[in-house]
């Protein structure tokens, strides 16, 4: 009997470890940027409580480096630069989406392809946090606009569809 309790406890803790990373504040981001016909930069971040924080032309924004890394301090600064909570995600839904993020992180990323001109770029991404190094590692789910890039994981497609529904709710009213 005690062996069963230990196994169940271990599995439960492993699952929670995948969902709740100590120190991780941000899990998902939608980002749009365009330099054609004037500067545009907007989007949102989803925190560990399911709050969706919107931003529009935030000052001092930090971007991940060429390897997809952004520091904890930079992410905190970005979160502080948002304007408001513009939407809320149910915590149970968020937990399910975080599980999908870990699956999507194993997907193959396509080669960039030219899709448009002067459309800018919008990107759907998630973040996996390394609490020892205090860094976030970006998981690209999808990029479109001038340059298209896709994540081959079916989980990335599911998350991208979820992002579409969030964008619809934020920018066009509740669905």
Secondary structure, 3 states (H helix, E strand, C coil): CHHHHHHHHHHHHHHHHHHCCCCCCEEEEEEEEECCCCCEEEEEEEECCCEEEEEECCCCCCCCCCCCEEEHHHHHHHHHCCCEEEEECCHHHHHHHHHHHHHHCCCCECCCEECCCCCCEEEEEEEEEECCCCEEEEEEEEEEECEEEEECCHHHHHHHHHHHHHHHHHHHCCC
